[in-house]
Amino acid sequence: MANRATAIKARVAAHKAEQRGSAGGPVTSVYTPKPETALKRRSIRQTAARMIAEKGVLRATMQGFTRAMHLNGMSLYYYYSSREELLADIMVEHLDTLMRRVCDAYDLTEAATAEQRLEAMIGAFLGFALTERNEHRLMLRSGDVLDERGRVSVRGRYRVLADLFAEVLLAAVPVAAPVAAKLAAMSVLGTLSCAALWFREDGPVDVAAYARMLTGMAVVGLAVAGVDPPGGAGAD
C-alpha cells in the first residue's frame, strides 16, 4: 500500500503545482501575481462564495461582485477575466486545500491501522468542509456553469481524493475487488460532501463520532458486498 499511496500523494503534489505555478499564482492567471494581488484574489473568492451561497449562482454576476466588494468600474477583471474563471478558482483552491488536509491526516496516522487512517481522513475532510461551507456548497452546486477547463480541473482533483480513499479501503479490506473499493470511496466522498451541508457541530454527534460511524459503515459494507462484485460495476 505504501508505494501506491506515495504515488497518489505525488499526484496530489502535481495537481497543486499545476494550479499554483512556480510563483504561487493560479493556473487560470495570465500573469505572475504579486503577494498583495494573491491576497486580493483570496478576498474576492471569499466574498463571491458568500454571495453565491446567499443568492444562488444564476443570480451572481461580475457586476454584483464588483458592487459588493466596492471595486471601481472594471477593476474586478484585472483579477478574473470572467465569472467562470472566478468560480473555477474558488473550487480548485478549495479542493487543493481539502486534499492537503486529507493527506496530512493520512501522514499523521502512518503507524495506525487502515481503519484508523480512514477515520482520520474522513474527519479531516468533514472538518475542513465545515469551515468553508460556502466554498463547499458552491463546488457541489455550481459545477455545471464551469467551462471545460474548469470542469477538468475539478474532476481531476476529486479523482485523486477518490483514489486515496480507495487505497485505504483496500488496505482495510484486502479481499475486496479494486473496483468495489473505488465505488465505496466515491460513496464516502459523496456522503461527506452532502453532510457538510447539513451537519451541525453543536448537534448530538460531533465530527469525530461521525467519522467513526462512517468508517464503520464503509469498511463493513465493503467487506460484505465488495468481494468480486458480479458484472464489475464501473467507477471510472
VEXNU-999020 format. One line per field, with one value per atom (N, C-alpha, C, O, CB): residue in three letters; x, y, z. Coordinates in steps of 0.05 Angstrom, whole numbers. Glycine has a CB too. Layout:
BEGIN
r (ala; ...)
c1 (X; ...)
c2 (Y; ...)
c3 (Z; ...)
***
This chain:
BEGIN
r (met; met; met; met; met; ala; ala; ala; ala; ala; asn; asn; asn; asn; asn; arg; arg; arg; arg; arg; ala; ala; ala; ala; ala; thr; thr; thr; thr; thr; ala; ala; ala; ala; ala; ile; ile; ile; ile; ile; lys; lys; lys; lys; lys; ala; ala; ala; ala; ala; arg; arg; arg; arg; arg; val; val; val; val; val; ala; ala; ala; ala; ala; ala; ala; ala; ala; ala; his; his; his; his; his; lys; lys; lys; lys; lys; ala; ala; ala; ala; ala; glu; glu; glu; glu; glu; gln; gln; gln; gln; gln; arg; arg; arg; arg; arg; gly; gly; gly; gly; gly; ser; ser; ser; ser; ser; ala; ala; ala; ala; ala; gly; gly; gly; gly; gly; gly; gly; gly; gly; gly; pro; pro; pro; pro; pro; val; val; val; val; val; thr; thr; thr; thr; thr; ser; ser; ser; ser; ser; val; val; val; val; val; tyr; tyr; tyr; tyr; tyr; thr; thr; thr; thr; thr; pro; pro; pro; pro; pro; lys; lys; lys; lys; lys; pro; pro; pro; pro; pro; glu; glu; glu; glu; glu; thr; thr; thr; thr; thr; ala; ala; ala; ala; ala; leu; leu; leu; leu; leu; lys; lys; lys; lys; lys; arg; arg; arg; arg; arg; arg; arg; arg; arg; arg; ser; ser; ser; ser; ser; ile; ile; ile; ile; ile; arg; arg; arg; arg; arg; gln; gln; gln; gln; gln; thr; thr; thr; thr; thr; ala; ala; ala; ala; ala; ala; ala; ala; ala; ala; arg; arg; arg; arg; arg; met; met; met; met; met; ile; ile; ile; ile; ile; ala; ala; ala; ala; ala; glu; glu; glu; glu; glu; lys; lys; lys; lys; lys; gly; gly; gly; gly; gly; val; val; val; val; val; leu; leu; leu; leu; leu; arg; arg; arg; arg; arg; ala; ala; ala; ala; ala; thr; thr; thr; thr; thr; met; met; met; met; met; gln; gln; gln; gln; gln; gly; gly; gly; gly; gly; phe; phe; phe; phe; phe; thr; thr; thr; thr; thr; arg; arg; arg; arg; arg; ala; ala; ala; ala; ala; met; met; met; met; met; his; his; his; his; his; leu; leu; leu; leu; leu; asn; asn; asn; asn; asn; gly; gly; gly; gly; gly; met; met; met; met; met; ser; ser; ser; ser; ser; leu; leu; leu; leu; leu; tyr; tyr; tyr; tyr; tyr; tyr; tyr; tyr; tyr; tyr; tyr; tyr; tyr; tyr; tyr; tyr; tyr; tyr; tyr; tyr; ser; ser; ser; ser; ser; ser; ser; ser; ser; ser; arg; arg; arg; arg; arg; glu; glu; glu; glu; glu; glu; glu; glu; glu; glu; leu; leu; leu; leu; leu; leu; leu; leu; leu; leu; ala; ala; ala; ala; ala; asp; asp; asp; asp; asp; ile; ile; ile; ile; ile; met; met; met; met; met; val; val; val; val; val; glu; glu; glu; glu; glu; his; his; his; his; his; leu; leu; leu; leu; leu; asp; asp; asp; asp; asp; thr; thr; thr; thr; thr; leu; leu; leu; leu; leu; met; met; met; met; met; arg; arg; arg; arg; arg; arg; arg; arg; arg; arg; val; val; val; val; val; cys; cys; cys; cys; cys; asp; asp; asp; asp; asp; ala; ala; ala; ala; ala; tyr; tyr; tyr; tyr; tyr; asp; asp; asp; asp; asp; leu; leu; leu; leu; leu; thr; thr; thr; thr; thr; glu; glu; glu; glu; glu; ala; ala; ala; ala; ala; ala; ala; ala; ala; ala; thr; thr; thr; thr; thr; ala; ala; ala; ala; ala; glu; glu; glu; glu; glu; gln; gln; gln; gln; gln; arg; arg; arg; arg; arg; leu; leu; leu; leu; leu; glu; glu; glu; glu; glu; ala; ala; ala; ala; ala; met; met; met; met; met; ile; ile; ile; ile; ile; gly; gly; gly; gly; gly; ala; ala; ala; ala; ala; phe; phe; phe; phe; phe; leu; leu; leu; leu; leu; gly; gly; gly; gly; gly; phe; phe; phe; phe; phe; ala; ala; ala; ala; ala; leu; leu; leu; leu; leu; thr; thr; thr; thr; thr; glu; glu; glu; glu; glu; arg; arg; arg; arg; arg; asn; asn; asn; asn; asn; glu; glu; glu; glu; glu; his; his; his; his; his; arg; arg; arg; arg; arg; leu; leu; leu; leu; leu; met; met; met; met; met; leu; leu; leu; leu; leu; arg; arg; arg; arg; arg; ser; ser; ser; ser; ser; gly; gly; gly; gly; gly; asp; asp; asp; asp; asp; val; val; val; val; val; leu; leu; leu; leu; leu; asp; asp; asp; asp; asp; glu; glu; glu; glu; glu; arg; arg; arg; arg; arg; gly; gly; gly; gly; gly; arg; arg; arg; arg; arg; val; val; val; val; val; ser; ser; ser; ser; ser; val; val; val; val; val; arg; arg; arg; arg; arg; gly; gly; gly; gly; gly; arg; arg; arg; arg; arg; tyr; tyr; tyr; tyr; tyr; arg; arg; arg; arg; arg; val; val; val; val; val; leu; leu; leu; leu; leu; ala; ala; ala; ala; ala; asp; asp; asp; asp; asp; leu; leu; leu; leu; leu; phe; phe; phe; phe; phe; ala; ala; ala; ala; ala; glu; glu; glu; glu; glu; val; val; val; val; val; leu; leu; leu; leu; leu; leu; leu; leu; leu; leu; ala; ala; ala; ala; ala; ala; ala; ala; ala; ala; val; val; val; val; val; pro; pro; pro; pro; pro; val; val; val; val; val; ala; ala; ala; ala; ala; ala; ala; ala; ala; ala; pro; pro; pro; pro; pro; val; val; val; val; val; ala; ala; ala; ala; ala; ala; ala; ala; ala; ala; lys; lys; lys; lys; lys; leu; leu; leu; leu; leu; ala; ala; ala; ala; ala; ala; ala; ala; ala; ala; met; met; met; met; met; ser; ser; ser; ser; ser; val; val; val; val; val; leu; leu; leu; leu; leu; gly; gly; gly; gly; gly; thr; thr; thr; thr; thr; leu; leu; leu; leu; leu; ser; ser; ser; ser; ser; cys; cys; cys; cys; cys; ala; ala; ala; ala; ala; ala; ala; ala; ala; ala; leu; leu; leu; leu; leu; trp; trp; trp; trp; trp; phe; phe; phe; phe; phe; arg; arg; arg; arg; arg; glu; glu; glu; glu; glu; asp; asp; asp; asp; asp; gly; gly; gly; gly; gly; pro; pro; pro; pro; pro; val; val; val; val; val; asp; asp; asp; asp; asp; val; val; val; val; val; ala; ala; ala; ala; ala; ala; ala; ala; ala; ala; tyr; tyr; tyr; tyr; tyr; ala; ala; ala; ala; ala; arg; arg; arg; arg; arg; met; met; met; met; met; leu; leu; leu; leu; leu; thr; thr; thr; thr; thr; gly; gly; gly; gly; gly; met; met; met; met; met; ala; ala; ala; ala; ala; val; val; val; val; val; val; val; val; val; val; gly; gly; gly; gly; gly; leu; leu; leu; leu; leu; ala; ala; ala; ala; ala; val; val; val; val; val; ala; ala; ala; ala; ala; gly; gly; gly; gly; gly; val; val; val; val; val; asp; asp; asp; asp; asp; pro; pro; pro; pro; pro; pro; pro; pro; pro; pro; gly; gly; gly; gly; gly; gly; gly; gly; gly; gly; ala; ala; ala; ala; ala; gly; gly; gly; gly; gly; ala; ala; ala; ala; ala; asp; asp; asp; asp; asp)
c1 (16; 0; 17; 10; -19; 40; 57; 65; 64; 82; 74; 82; 59; 63; 94; 36; 13; 5; -1; -11; 4; -4; 17; 9; -6; 42; 63; 58; 61; 91; 51; 45; 21; 21; 40; 1; -23; -17; -26; -46; -1; 7; 24; 23; 22; 39; 54; 35; 41; 74; 13; -7; -20; -26; -29; -24; -35; -16; -24; -39; 10; 30; 31; 34; 58; 28; 28; 4; 7; 28; -19; -42; -38; -45; -67; -26; -22; -1; -4; -12; 19; 39; 27; 33; 63; 9; -5; -22; -23; -22; -36; -54; -39; -47; -71; -18; -5; 17; 23; 6; 30; 52; 77; 76; 44; 98; 123; 124; 140; 145; 107; 108; 83; 79; 113; 67; 44; 19; 0; 51; 17; -7; -24; -14; 1; -50; -68; -63; -54; -97; -68; -62; -80; -73; -66; -103; -121; -110; -120; -148; -90; -80; -61; -48; -65; -60; -42; -17; -1; -57; -14; 9; 18; 3; 3; 42; 51; 43; 53; 82; 24; 13; 33; 48; -12; 32; 47; 32; 9; 50; 46; 33; 7; -12; 52; 7; -18; -40; -64; -13; -33; -53; -64; -89; -40; -48; -57; -77; -97; -34; -70; -88; -115; -136; -75; -114; -138; -155; -180; -132; -142; -157; -171; -193; -138; -157; -169; -194; -214; -149; -192; -214; -238; -261; -206; -232; -252; -266; -290; -241; -250; -261; -280; -302; -239; -272; -288; -315; -336; -273; -313; -337; -356; -380; -330; -345; -361; -375; -398; -344; -360; -372; -395; -415; -351; -391; -413; -437; -460; -403; -433; -455; -470; -495; -445; -456; -469; -484; -506; -448; -474; -488; -514; -534; -471; -515; -539; -558; -583; -531; -548; -566; -569; -587; -556; -550; -550; -532; -528; -578; -521; -501; -513; -500; -488; -539; -551; -554; -555; -577; -557; -561; -535; -534; -581; -513; -487; -473; -469; -469; -466; -454; -428; -424; -473; -412; -387; -394; -381; -370; -416; -425; -433; -427; -448; -447; -456; -432; -431; -474; -412; -388; -374; -364; -369; -372; -359; -372; -358; -359; -399; -413; -409; -404; -443; -410; -408; -380; -377; -414; -360; -332; -323; -300; -314; -341; -336; -311; -294; -331; -311; -289; -299; -322; -282; -280; -286; -288; -270; -265; -310; -313; -306; -318; -295; -286; -278; -255; -242; -271; -249; -224; -225; -204; -220; -249; -251; -238; -227; -280; -240; -229; -199; -187; -240; -187; -157; -149; -128; -147; -167; -161; -173; -161; -172; -197; -210; -223; -236; -231; -219; -229; -259; -272; -214; -270; -298; -308; -293; -302; -335; -347; -338; -333; -377; -336; -329; -300; -295; -331; -282; -255; -254; -240; -237; -270; -272; -283; -272; -289; -305; -316; -297; -295; -342; -283; -264; -242; -233; -252; -233; -211; -220; -205; -202; -245; -256; -256; -247; -285; -266; -269; -241; -237; -285; -223; -197; -181; -168; -182; -182; -168; -179; -165; -170; -206; -219; -210; -204; -250; -211; -203; -174; -167; -210; -157; -128; -123; -107; -112; -136; -132; -145; -134; -144; -167; -180; -162; -159; -207; -150; -132; -108; -99; -122; -98; -75; -83; -67; -65; -106; -115; -119; -111; -142; -130; -134; -107; -103; -151; -88; -62; -47; -32; -45; -50; -38; -49; -33; -43; -75; -87; -75; -70; -117; -72; -60; -32; -25; -60; -16; 12; 14; 32; 26; -5; -4; -11; -7; -22; -22; -31; -16; -28; -61; 9; 24; 26; 26; 52; 28; 31; 4; 3; 47; -17; -44; -54; -42; -63; -76; -90; -103; -106; -110; -110; -124; -150; -157; -129; -164; -190; -185; -200; -204; -164; -158; -149; -156; -136; -134; -126; -150; -152; -105; -168; -192; -209; -219; -209; -211; -226; -214; -229; -228; -188; -174; -179; -183; -144; -178; -182; -210; -215; -175; -230; -258; -262; -275; -276; -250; -253; -240; -251; -240; -217; -204; -221; -223; -176; -232; -249; -273; -277; -259; -288; -312; -305; -319; -328; -284; -277; -270; -278; -253; -255; -248; -273; -277; -226; -289; -312; -331; -344; -328; -332; -349; -338; -354; -353; -312; -300; -304; -302; -271; -308; -312; -338; -338; -288; -360; -386; -393; -404; -407; -389; -396; -382; -394; -391; -355; -340; -348; -349; -310; -353; -361; -388; -392; -360; -406; -433; -431; -445; -452; -415; -411; -400; -409; -392; -380; -368; -389; -388; -345; -407; -427; -449; -459; -440; -455; -479; -473; -492; -495; -448; -443; -424; -415; -430; -419; -401; -410; -393; -397; -436; -447; -441; -442; -476; -435; -430; -401; -394; -439; -384; -356; -351; -367; -339; -330; -322; -308; -304; -304; -300; -289; -263; -258; -284; -247; -221; -226; -212; -204; -246; -252; -263; -256; -272; -280; -292; -270; -271; -313; -251; -229; -213; -205; -212; -207; -190; -204; -192; -184; -230; -245; -248; -243; -273; -256; -259; -233; -233; -271; -212; -186; -178; -167; -164; -183; -177; -194; -185; -179; -220; -237; -229; -232; -266; -219; -210; -185; -182; -203; -168; -145; -154; -144; -126; -173; -184; -196; -192; -205; -212; -224; -204; -207; -243; -182; -161; -148; -143; -139; -143; -130; -148; -139; -123; -174; -193; -196; -198; -220; -196; -198; -175; -178; -201; -151; -127; -129; -122; -102; -138; -141; -163; -160; -147; -184; -205; -196; -203; -230; -179; -168; -149; -148; -153; -135; -118; -134; -126; -99; -158; -175; -190; -195; -196; -196; -210; -194; -202; -240; -171; -154; -167; -158; -130; -188; -201; -221; -232; -215; -225; -244; -233; -209; -251; -251; -244; -237; -251; -266; -216; -208; -231; -234; -185; -247; -269; -289; -301; -282; -294; -312; -302; -317; -318; -275; -263; -266; -270; -234; -263; -266; -295; -299; -258; -314; -342; -348; -362; -360; -337; -341; -328; -340; -329; -305; -291; -308; -311; -263; -319; -335; -361; -370; -342; -371; -395; -388; -404; -406; -365; -357; -354; -363; -330; -341; -338; -364; -369; -320; -383; -409; -424; -437; -425; -422; -435; -424; -438; -433; -397; -384; -392; -397; -354; -392; -399; -427; -432; -396; -446; -473; -475; -489; -493; -460; -460; -451; -461; -443; -433; -423; -445; -442; -400; -466; -488; -507; -519; -504; -510; -530; -518; -532; -550; -493; -481; -480; -471; -453; -489; -488; -466; -467; -516; -447; -425; -433; -420; -402; -456; -467; -489; -504; -477; -491; -512; -505; -484; -518; -521; -516; -492; -482; -540; -481; -458; -437; -442; -465; -412; -391; -376; -383; -371; -357; -343; -329; -330; -323; -316; -301; -319; -313; -285; -342; -361; -373; -376; -384; -379; -389; -368; -375; -398; -343; -322; -319; -315; -295; -322; -321; -345; -341; -322; -368; -392; -389; -395; -417; -381; -379; -357; -359; -373; -335; -314; -324; -319; -290; -339; -350; -369; -368; -365; -386; -405; -390; -398; -424; -369; -355; -340; -340; -335; -326; -309; -327; -322; -292; -348; -365; -380; -383; -386; -390; -404; -386; -395; -415; -361; -343; -337; -335; -317; -333; -327; -350; -346; -320; -375; -398; -404; -410; -422; -403; -413; -391; -397; -434; -367; -346; -327; -308; -331; -332; -313; -322; -343; -311; -306; -312; -341; -356; -306; -349; -377; -383; -368; -382; -407; -415; -418; -429; -440; -409; -413; -392; -390; -439; -376; -354; -364; -357; -334; -382; -392; -370; -350; -410; -373; -351; -351; -371; -354; -326; -323; -305; -294; -313; -299; -281; -293; -280; -271)
c2 (-24; 0; 25; 45; 0; 24; 48; 59; 84; 42; 41; 51; 64; 85; 28; 51; 62; 89; 108; 43; 91; 116; 138; 161; 112; 131; 151; 161; 185; 138; 144; 152; 171; 191; 128; 165; 182; 209; 229; 168; 209; 235; 252; 276; 231; 238; 252; 265; 287; 233; 252; 263; 288; 307; 242; 287; 310; 334; 356; 303; 328; 350; 361; 385; 339; 343; 352; 370; 390; 328; 363; 380; 407; 427; 366; 408; 433; 450; 474; 429; 437; 452; 463; 485; 433; 447; 456; 481; 500; 434; 480; 502; 527; 549; 493; 525; 549; 560; 584; 542; 543; 552; 556; 552; 579; 565; 567; 589; 587; 571; 609; 632; 635; 656; 657; 614; 615; 626; 631; 631; 629; 640; 619; 598; 660; 622; 603; 598; 617; 611; 574; 568; 584; 588; 538; 594; 609; 637; 651; 611; 646; 673; 674; 655; 682; 698; 701; 717; 724; 716; 722; 736; 724; 708; 766; 732; 722; 743; 765; 718; 736; 756; 763; 747; 745; 788; 797; 788; 781; 828; 787; 778; 793; 780; 781; 819; 834; 827; 828; 864; 819; 811; 784; 780; 808; 765; 739; 743; 729; 722; 761; 767; 778; 771; 786; 796; 807; 786; 786; 830; 768; 746; 729; 720; 730; 724; 708; 722; 709; 702; 748; 763; 762; 760; 792; 764; 763; 735; 733; 768; 714; 687; 684; 673; 666; 693; 690; 706; 696; 700; 730; 746; 734; 733; 775; 725; 713; 688; 683; 707; 671; 646; 652; 639; 629; 673; 680; 691; 684; 702; 707; 718; 695; 696; 738; 676; 655; 637; 627; 638; 633; 617; 631; 617; 613; 658; 673; 676; 674; 700; 680; 687; 665; 666; 712; 646; 626; 634; 658; 621; 615; 621; 635; 651; 595; 630; 642; 672; 687; 629; 681; 710; 724; 748; 714; 709; 721; 730; 714; 701; 755; 766; 781; 788; 784; 786; 801; 830; 841; 803; 841; 867; 867; 886; 877; 846; 843; 840; 852; 820; 824; 821; 848; 855; 800; 863; 889; 908; 921; 901; 909; 926; 917; 934; 927; 891; 881; 886; 890; 851; 886; 890; 919; 925; 873; 937; 965; 970; 987; 977; 956; 960; 980; 986; 933; 992; 1012; 1000; 986; 1034; 1007; 1000; 971; 953; 1018; 968; 942; 930; 912; 944; 940; 931; 902; 889; 948; 890; 862; 845; 823; 853; 855; 840; 840; 825; 851; 856; 855; 829; 818; 879; 818; 794; 769; 748; 797; 772; 750; 759; 780; 737; 744; 752; 746; 757; 739; 729; 721; 709; 701; 701; 706; 693; 664; 653; 695; 651; 623; 619; 599; 612; 637; 635; 638; 624; 656; 657; 662; 637; 628; 687; 626; 602; 578; 564; 595; 575; 553; 556; 537; 551; 581; 586; 581; 570; 615; 588; 582; 552; 542; 593; 537; 508; 494; 476; 496; 502; 489; 495; 478; 499; 520; 527; 512; 502; 558; 509; 494; 465; 453; 496; 453; 425; 420; 400; 414; 438; 435; 435; 419; 458; 453; 454; 430; 418; 480; 421; 397; 372; 356; 392; 370; 347; 348; 328; 347; 372; 375; 366; 353; 404; 374; 366; 336; 324; 380; 324; 295; 280; 261; 286; 290; 278; 281; 264; 289; 305; 309; 289; 278; 338; 284; 264; 236; 221; 264; 230; 204; 202; 181; 201; 222; 222; 220; 207; 247; 233; 233; 207; 202; 255; 189; 163; 140; 118; 160; 144; 124; 97; 76; 134; 99; 75; 63; 42; 81; 75; 66; 44; 38; 90; 32; 13; 27; 52; -4; 12; 25; 38; 59; 4; 25; 37; 63; 82; 17; 65; 89; 111; 135; 85; 103; 123; 133; 157; 110; 116; 124; 143; 163; 99; 136; 153; 181; 201; 140; 183; 209; 225; 249; 205; 211; 225; 235; 257; 206; 219; 227; 251; 271; 204; 250; 273; 298; 320; 266; 295; 318; 330; 355; 311; 313; 323; 339; 361; 299; 327; 340; 365; 385; 321; 363; 386; 410; 433; 379; 406; 428; 438; 462; 420; 420; 428; 445; 463; 403; 439; 455; 483; 502; 441; 486; 513; 530; 554; 510; 517; 532; 522; 513; 527; 525; 516; 530; 517; 521; 556; 570; 559; 554; 600; 555; 545; 517; 509; 547; 501; 473; 471; 455; 457; 488; 488; 497; 485; 507; 516; 526; 503; 499; 550; 488; 467; 445; 434; 454; 440; 419; 428; 412; 411; 453; 463; 478; 484; 479; 485; 504; 492; 507; 529; 466; 454; 457; 459; 426; 458; 459; 485; 487; 454; 506; 532; 536; 556; 554; 517; 520; 514; 499; 501; 525; 517; 490; 480; 539; 480; 453; 451; 431; 445; 472; 471; 470; 456; 496; 485; 485; 458; 448; 507; 446; 420; 399; 382; 412; 400; 380; 383; 363; 383; 408; 413; 402; 389; 443; 408; 400; 369; 357; 413; 357; 328; 314; 293; 320; 324; 311; 311; 291; 325; 332; 333; 314; 301; 361; 312; 294; 265; 249; 299; 259; 232; 225; 202; 228; 245; 240; 233; 214; 265; 248; 241; 213; 198; 262; 207; 181; 158; 138; 178; 162; 142; 138; 115; 150; 159; 157; 142; 125; 184; 150; 136; 107; 89; 150; 101; 73; 56; 33; 72; 67; 52; 46; 23; 69; 64; 59; 38; 21; 85; 40; 20; -8; -28; 28; -9; -35; -46; -71; -32; -29; -38; -49; -67; -15; -36; -45; -71; -88; -24; -75; -99; -110; -106; -93; -125; -134; -152; -154; -147; -166; -185; -171; -184; -207; -145; -131; -127; -125; -104; -126; -120; -91; -74; -128; -83; -55; -38; -15; -52; -48; -31; -26; -5; -45; -46; -42; -22; -6; -69; -22; -3; 25; 44; -10; 28; 55; 65; 88; 54; 47; 54; 62; 82; 31; 47; 53; 80; 96; 32; 86; 111; 135; 155; 112; 131; 152; 157; 179; 145; 135; 137; 152; 168; 109; 146; 161; 190; 207; 149; 197; 226; 239; 262; 228; 225; 237; 241; 262; 219; 222; 225; 248; 264; 199; 251; 273; 300; 319; 269; 301; 327; 336; 359; 325; 317; 324; 330; 348; 300; 315; 320; 348; 360; 300; 359; 386; 407; 429; 393; 400; 419; 420; 441; 413; 397; 396; 391; 394; 375; 383; 375; 399; 420; 364; 394; 414; 407; 386; 417; 425; 419; 420; 408; 439; 433; 433; 412; 413; 461; 394; 373; 350; 351; 363; 329; 306; 289; 274; 288; 292; 276; 296; 313; 256; 293; 311; 299; 276; 316; 314; 305; 279; 261; 326; 275; 251; 227; 206; 253; 230; 207; 201; 177; 214; 221; 217; 202; 185; 243; 210; 198; 168; 151; 212; 161; 133; 118; 95; 131; 130; 117; 112; 90; 134; 132; 129; 109; 94; 156; 109; 90; 61; 44; 94; 57; 30; 22; -1; 29; 40; 34; 27; 8; 58; 42; 37; 11; -4; 60; 6; -19; -43; -63; -18; -43; -66; -71; -93; -63; -49; -52; -63; -80; -25; -54; -64; -93; -109; -48; -101; -129; -147; -170; -131; -138; -155; -157; -178; -144; -134; -134; -128; -128; -113; -123; -114; -134; -127; -93; -160; -181; -192; -205; -204; -186; -196; -191; -209; -225; -165; -159; -168; -164; -129; -181; -191; -167; -147; -207; -171; -151; -129; -114; -138; -126; -106; -78; -66; -113; -68; -41; -21; -22; -33; -3; 16; 39; 48; 27; 48; 71; 91; 108; 62; 91; 110; 137; 155; 100)
c3 (0; 0; 0; -12; 24; 14; 17; -10; -14; 33; -29; -55; -70; -83; -71; -69; -84; -71; -86; -83; -45; -32; -38; -42; -1; -39; -46; -74; -79; -44; -92; -120; -121; -135; -138; -105; -104; -93; -103; -88; -71; -60; -79; -79; -33; -96; -116; -136; -146; -131; -142; -160; -147; -161; -167; -121; -107; -109; -115; -77; -105; -108; -136; -140; -99; -156; -184; -189; -203; -203; -179; -183; -170; -182; -170; -146; -133; -149; -151; -104; -159; -175; -200; -209; -182; -213; -237; -231; -246; -249; -208; -201; -194; -203; -177; -178; -167; -185; -184; -141; -201; -217; -200; -176; -231; -212; -198; -178; -159; -217; -180; -162; -145; -133; -177; -143; -125; -138; -123; -102; -164; -176; -188; -197; -197; -188; -200; -230; -244; -196; -239; -267; -285; -309; -272; -275; -292; -298; -316; -280; -283; -286; -310; -317; -261; -323; -346; -337; -354; -369; -312; -302; -276; -264; -299; -266; -240; -219; -219; -240; -202; -183; -161; -152; -171; -153; -130; -105; -106; -130; -82; -57; -51; -43; -34; -55; -49; -68; -61; -50; -93; -112; -104; -106; -140; -94; -85; -62; -60; -77; -44; -21; -31; -20; -1; -50; -61; -75; -72; -81; -89; -102; -81; -85; -120; -59; -38; -27; -22; -16; -22; -12; -32; -24; -7; -58; -78; -78; -79; -106; -76; -75; -51; -54; -74; -28; -4; -7; 1; 21; -17; -20; -41; -37; -28; -63; -84; -74; -80; -109; -59; -49; -30; -30; -34; -13; 5; -10; -3; 25; -30; -46; -60; -61; -66; -71; -86; -67; -74; -101; -42; -22; -15; -9; 3; -15; -7; -30; -26; 3; -55; -77; -99; -115; -90; -98; -119; -142; -147; -130; -156; -177; -201; -213; -186; -207; -230; -227; -246; -237; -202; -196; -190; -185; -174; -190; -183; -209; -228; -168; -211; -235; -228; -204; -250; -247; -242; -233; -216; -268; -244; -235; -206; -191; -253; -198; -170; -151; -130; -166; -160; -144; -141; -119; -156; -163; -162; -142; -127; -190; -142; -124; -95; -77; -130; -90; -62; -51; -27; -62; -68; -59; -61; -54; -76; -70; -71; -89; -83; -43; -112; -131; -152; -155; -145; -166; -186; -214; -223; -185; -227; -256; -262; -252; -271; -280; -290; -275; -285; -319; -251; -237; -229; -227; -212; -226; -220; -242; -237; -215; -266; -289; -290; -305; -315; -273; -270; -257; -262; -254; -240; -225; -238; -237; -196; -250; -263; -288; -289; -244; -309; -335; -339; -357; -357; -322; -325; -300; -282; -349; -298; -275; -273; -252; -276; -297; -297; -287; -273; -326; -294; -283; -253; -239; -297; -243; -214; -200; -180; -208; -210; -198; -198; -178; -212; -220; -222; -201; -189; -250; -198; -179; -150; -134; -181; -144; -117; -112; -92; -114; -132; -128; -127; -110; -151; -144; -145; -120; -109; -170; -111; -86; -62; -45; -81; -62; -41; -41; -21; -43; -65; -67; -61; -49; -95; -70; -64; -34; -24; -77; -20; 10; 22; 41; 21; 12; 22; 19; 37; 8; -5; -9; 9; 19; -39; 14; 32; 61; 74; 32; 70; 97; 99; 119; 104; 78; 78; 78; 92; 54; 62; 61; 87; 96; 38; 99; 126; 146; 162; 135; 145; 163; 158; 176; 161; 133; 125; 136; 148; 94; 133; 142; 173; 183; 132; 187; 216; 228; 252; 226; 211; 222; 208; 204; 218; 200; 186; 201; 189; 180; 228; 244; 252; 266; 269; 244; 252; 234; 213; 252; 242; 224; 201; 202; 240; 181; 158; 167; 157; 136; 185; 194; 209; 205; 213; 225; 239; 220; 223; 260; 199; 179; 164; 159; 160; 156; 142; 160; 150; 134; 185; 203; 205; 206; 231; 207; 208; 182; 183; 213; 160; 134; 131; 121; 111; 140; 139; 157; 150; 147; 181; 199; 188; 192; 226; 175; 163; 141; 138; 153; 124; 102; 113; 105; 85; 131; 141; 157; 154; 158; 173; 189; 172; 178; 207; 150; 133; 117; 115; 113; 107; 92; 109; 99; 82; 135; 153; 157; 162; 179; 156; 160; 134; 136; 167; 112; 86; 73; 50; 67; 88; 78; 52; 34; 99; 50; 25; 1; -20; 28; 4; -18; -25; -49; -11; -5; -10; -23; -41; 17; -14; -26; -56; -73; -11; -61; -88; -106; -128; -89; -95; -110; -117; -139; -94; -99; -104; -123; -138; -78; -123; -137; -162; -178; -120; -167; -189; -211; -228; -179; -210; -229; -258; -276; -223; -262; -289; -303; -328; -289; -288; -301; -309; -321; -282; -302; -309; -338; -351; -292; -349; -376; -375; -353; -389; -398; -399; -383; -369; -428; -384; -370; -340; -325; -376; -330; -302; -293; -272; -296; -310; -302; -301; -283; -323; -319; -319; -294; -281; -344; -286; -262; -237; -220; -259; -234; -211; -210; -189; -210; -232; -232; -227; -214; -259; -238; -234; -205; -195; -250; -191; -162; -146; -127; -152; -154; -139; -144; -126; -148; -168; -173; -156; -147; -203; -152; -134; -106; -94; -134; -96; -69; -69; -50; -61; -89; -90; -91; -78; -115; -106; -107; -80; -72; -127; -65; -39; -19; -5; -28; -19; -1; -10; 8; -2; -36; -45; -36; -28; -75; -36; -28; 2; 10; -33; 18; 47; 52; 69; 62; 37; 40; 32; 44; 23; 11; 3; 24; 28; -23; 38; 59; 83; 97; 69; 87; 109; 102; 119; 115; 76; 67; 43; 20; 58; 48; 27; 6; -17; 38; 14; -4; -23; -41; 11; -19; -36; -64; -68; -23; -83; -111; -113; -101; -131; -128; -130; -140; -131; -149; -159; -169; -147; -146; -193; -130; -108; -88; -77; -94; -83; -65; -76; -61; -60; -103; -115; -112; -107; -145; -116; -113; -84; -79; -122; -65; -37; -30; -16; -19; -42; -37; -47; -34; -49; -71; -83; -67; -64; -112; -56; -39; -13; -4; -32; -1; 23; 17; 33; 34; -5; -12; -17; -9; -37; -30; -35; -9; -6; -53; 9; 35; 51; 63; 51; 50; 65; 53; 68; 64; 27; 14; 21; 27; -16; 22; 29; 59; 67; 23; 75; 104; 111; 130; 119; 95; 100; 98; 108; 81; 84; 80; 104; 110; 55; 118; 139; 167; 187; 133; 168; 194; 214; 206; 190; 238; 259; 279; 292; 273; 282; 300; 329; 346; 296; 335; 362; 365; 385; 369; 346; 347; 365; 379; 319; 365; 383; 376; 393; 383; 351; 343; 333; 317; 320; 344; 335; 311; 302; 358; 300; 276; 280; 263; 267; 303; 308; 309; 298; 335; 323; 324; 297; 290; 344; 282; 255; 238; 222; 241; 240; 225; 232; 214; 230; 258; 266; 254; 244; 296; 255; 244; 214; 205; 250; 199; 170; 163; 143; 157; 178; 173; 177; 160; 193; 198; 203; 180; 171; 229; 172; 150; 125; 111; 145; 118; 93; 94; 75; 88; 116; 118; 119; 104; 143; 135; 137; 111; 101; 160; 99; 74; 52; 36; 65; 50; 30; 35; 16; 30; 61; 67; 60; 52; 97; 64; 59; 29; 19; 74; 15; -13; -34; -58; -15; -25; -45; -54; -68; -33; -49; -57; -84; -87; -36; -105; -132; -140; -145; -134; -141; -148; -176; -195; -146; -180; -206; -226; -218; -205; -250; -270; -270; -290; -266; -249; -249; -254; -274; -270; -236; -239; -242; -228; -215; -262; -267; -248; -239; -295; -241; -223; -235; -220; -196; -261; -273; -276; -286; -300)
***
